[in-house]
Amino acid sequence: MDESGTSAGGTNAEPAEAIKAAARQILVKVGAGGLSPEAVAIESGLVVSEVEAVFPHRDDLLTALVIDAYNASGAAMERADQAARDTGASPGARLLAAARALRTWSFDYTAEFTLIYGSPVPGYHAPQETVPPASRTPEVLGGIIRAALQAGELTPPRRPLPGPTVLLPTAVEIFGGRPEAPFSDLIERGIVLWSNLIGLLVFQVFSRTHDSVQDQAAFFDRAIAVAAEGVGLVVPLGDDTDQTVRRVRGTGGESGREHH
């Protein structure tokens, strides 16, 4: 099984995995708009009836691909965070390691990244079963923020957000309850951090920063550090950070190559 969370397909692969592997090739070549039972059958060497026996409709196949992508990207972050924790890294270093892992996955599996974070697929509406896999990324971030709060490593905000809260009860439940003042707006700030991370990746994966930034990887680290200030978390930058990440490479935190 590769880092995308899927097997490569082939004569010994289960039909669903072979079909999904072919579908991913179509994503790479022409995008999600090119997915159809007929196209997958041609790509996989199967007949249309064999494809439809496993995934009756295009949306069934899209849902399977979306779930795989969310699970694979979330797992990459979880492994990197655990590896950083195992080295005794600070919450800020854990955040950077997890964010870097998501960045690596996003560049290594750009088609899958585009599927879950790019433009919506016309006519497709993700079902409820995609929510738990999609939650793995914010859950990693939330776990790091909770750990920092419990360790007393967060700086209170200079300007607390005004009430009343705009959060849904489920968001508070997932975080484990609403923190007390002066961190009562921490969940909202965590959602901002999450959206900043995904937006930054969209900019980098789709080359929106290449006309203004000469070192994309270094800029990513700095941007994460700036975004983390919104939750009161210090992300270490410089030699100490490089040493921490070198210790967690090879465990899912980094692929060992830079993307520019």
C-alpha positions in Angstrom: 0.0 0.0 0.0 1.4 3.4 -1.0 1.3 6.7 0.8 -2.0 7.7 -0.9 -3.7 4.9 1.1 -4.3 2.7 -1.8 -2.8 -0.3 -3.6 -1.4 0.1 -7.0 -3.8 -2.3 -8.8 -2.9 -5.3 -10.9 -3.9 -8.9 -11.5 -3.8 -9.7 -7.8 -5.6 -6.6 -6.5 -9.1 -6.8 -5.3 -11.6 -5.4 -7.9 -12.3 -2.3 -5.8 -8.7 -1.4 -5.5 -7.9 -2.1 -9.1 -10.9 0.2 -10.1 -9.8 2.9 -7.7 -6.2 2.7 -9.0 -7.5 3.2 -12.5 -9.7 6.1 -11.4 -6.7 7.8 -9.8 -4.9 7.6 -13.1 -7.8 9.4 -14.7 -7.7 12.0 -12.0 -4.0 12.6 -12.8 -4.6 12.7 -16.6 -7.8 14.7 -16.9 -9.3 15.4 -13.5 -12.5 14.3 -11.8 -14.6 15.5 -14.7 -13.2 12.7 -16.7 -14.4 10.0 -14.4 -17.1 7.6 -15.7 -17.6 3.8 -15.6 -16.6 3.7 -19.3 -13.4 5.6 -18.8 -12.5 3.5 -15.7 -13.2 0.3 -17.6 -10.9 1.4 -20.4 -8.1 2.4 -18.0 -8.4 -0.7 -15.9 -8.9 -3.3 -18.7 -12.2 -4.3 -17.2 -15.6 -4.2 -18.8 -18.1 -1.6 -17.8 -20.4 -4.2 -16.1 -17.4 -5.2 -13.8 -16.9 -1.6 -12.8 -20.6 -1.0 -12.1 -20.8 -4.2 -10.1 -18.5 -2.6 -7.5 -19.3 1.1 -8.0 -22.8 1.4 -9.5 -22.6 5.1 -10.1 -19.8 7.6 -10.7 -20.6 9.3 -7.3 -20.0 5.9 -5.5 -16.5 5.8 -6.9 -15.9 9.5 -6.2 -16.9 9.0 -2.6 -14.5 6.1 -2.2 -11.7 8.2 -3.7 -12.6 11.1 -1.4 -12.6 8.9 1.7 -9.2 7.4 0.7 -7.7 10.8 0.2 -8.9 12.2 3.5 -7.8 9.1 5.3 -4.3 9.0 3.7 -3.6 12.7 4.3 -4.9 12.5 7.8 -2.8 9.4 8.6 0.3 11.2 7.3 -0.3 14.0 9.8 -1.0 11.6 12.6 2.2 9.7 12.0 4.3 12.9 11.9 2.7 14.2 15.1 3.2 10.9 16.9 6.9 10.8 15.8 7.4 14.4 17.0 5.7 13.5 20.3 8.0 10.5 20.7 11.0 12.8 20.5 9.6 15.1 23.2 8.9 17.9 20.7 7.0 21.0 21.9 3.5 21.5 20.6 4.8 24.1 18.2 7.3 21.7 16.7 4.5 19.0 16.6 2.3 21.4 14.6 5.1 22.2 12.1 5.9 18.4 11.7 2.2 17.6 11.1 1.8 20.5 8.7 4.9 19.5 6.8 3.6 16.0 6.5 0.4 17.3 4.9 2.4 19.4 2.6 4.5 16.4 1.5 1.4 14.3 0.9 -0.3 17.2 -1.1 2.7 17.5 -3.5 3.1 13.7 -3.8 -0.6 13.1 -4.5 -1.7 16.3 -6.2 -4.6 14.8 -8.0 -6.0 13.5 -4.7 -5.3 16.8 -3.0 -7.2 18.6 -5.8 -10.1 16.2 -5.5 -10.7 17.1 -1.8 -9.5 20.7 -1.7 -9.8 22.0 -5.2 -12.9 23.1 -7.1 -16.1 21.1 -6.4 -16.9 18.3 -8.8 -20.0 19.4 -10.8 -23.0 17.4 -9.7 -21.3 15.7 -6.8 -22.4 16.1 -3.2 -20.3 14.4 -0.6 -22.3 12.1 1.7 -22.1 12.0 5.4 -19.7 9.1 5.4 -17.0 11.4 4.2 -17.2 13.5 7.4 -15.2 11.3 9.8 -12.2 10.9 7.3 -12.3 14.6 6.6 -12.2 15.3 10.4 -8.8 13.6 10.8 -6.9 16.7 9.8 -8.6 19.2 12.2 -8.5 16.6 14.9 -4.7 16.5 14.7 -4.6 20.2 14.9 -7.0 20.3 17.8 -5.1 17.6 19.7 -1.9 19.7 19.4 -3.7 22.9 20.5 -5.3 21.1 23.5 -1.9 19.7 24.5 -0.4 23.2 24.4 -3.3 24.6 26.4 -2.9 21.9 29.1 0.9 22.5 29.2 0.4 26.2 29.7 2.3 26.9 26.4 -0.3 29.2 24.8 -0.2 33.0 25.0 -3.6 34.6 25.7 -5.0 36.6 22.8 -4.4 40.4 22.9 -7.9 40.9 21.5 -10.4 38.2 22.4 -13.2 37.6 19.9 -16.5 39.2 20.8 -19.4 36.9 21.9 -21.7 35.2 21.4 -20.0 32.2 19.9 -20.7 31.3 16.3 -19.6 27.7 16.8 -21.8 24.7 16.3 -22.1 22.5 19.3 -20.4 19.6 17.4 -17.2 21.7 17.1 -17.1 22.3 20.8 -17.8 18.6 21.5 -15.0 17.5 19.1 -12.5 19.8 20.9 -13.5 18.4 24.2 -15.4 21.4 25.6 -15.1 25.2 25.4 -11.9 26.4 27.2 -12.3 29.0 29.9 -11.2 32.6 29.6 -8.8 33.9 28.4 -8.9 31.1 25.9 -12.7 30.9 25.4 -12.3 31.7 21.7 -9.6 29.1 21.1 -11.8 26.8 19.1 -12.6 29.6 16.6 -9.0 30.4 16.4 -8.1 26.8 15.8 -10.5 26.7 12.8 -8.8 29.8 11.4 -5.5 27.9 11.8 -6.9 24.9 9.9 -8.3 27.0 7.1 -5.0 28.9 6.9 -3.1 25.6 6.5 -5.4 24.4 3.7 -5.4 27.8 2.0 -1.6 27.9 2.1 -1.4 24.5 0.6 -3.8 25.5 -2.2 -1.5 28.5 -3.0 1.6 26.3 -3.0 0.3 23.3 -4.8 -1.3 25.4 -7.5 1.8 27.7 -7.8 0.1 30.9 -6.5 3.2 32.0 -4.5 5.9 31.2 -7.1 6.0 34.7 -8.5 6.7 36.2 -5.0 8.5 33.6 -3.0 11.9 32.1 -3.9 12.0 29.3 -1.3 8.6 27.6 -1.1 9.4 25.2 1.7 10.9 27.9 3.9 8.0 30.2 3.3 5.6 27.4 4.3 7.3 27.0 7.6 7.2 30.7 8.3 3.6 30.9 7.2 2.6 28.1 9.7 4.5 30.0 12.4 2.6 33.2 11.7 -0.8 31.4 11.5 0.0 29.6 14.8 0.4 33.0 16.5 -3.4 33.3 16.1 -3.9 30.5 18.7 -1.0 31.8 20.9 1.3 29.0 19.9 5.0 29.5 19.2 6.3 27.4 16.2 10.1 27.2 16.4 12.0 28.2 13.3 15.7 27.8 12.5 18.3 25.2 13.5 16.2 23.7 16.4 13.3 23.1 14.1 15.5 21.5 11.4 16.9 19.1 14.0 13.5 18.1 15.2 12.2 17.4 11.7 15.3 15.4 10.8 14.6 13.1 13.8 11.0 12.5 12.6 11.8 12.0 8.9 11.2 8.5 7.6 8.1 8.1 9.9 5.6 9.9 7.7 6.5 13.4 8.8 8.6 14.2 5.7 9.5 12.4 2.5 13.0 13.8 2.7 12.7 15.9 -0.4 11.8 19.6 -0.8 9.1 20.8 -3.1 9.6 24.1 -4.9 
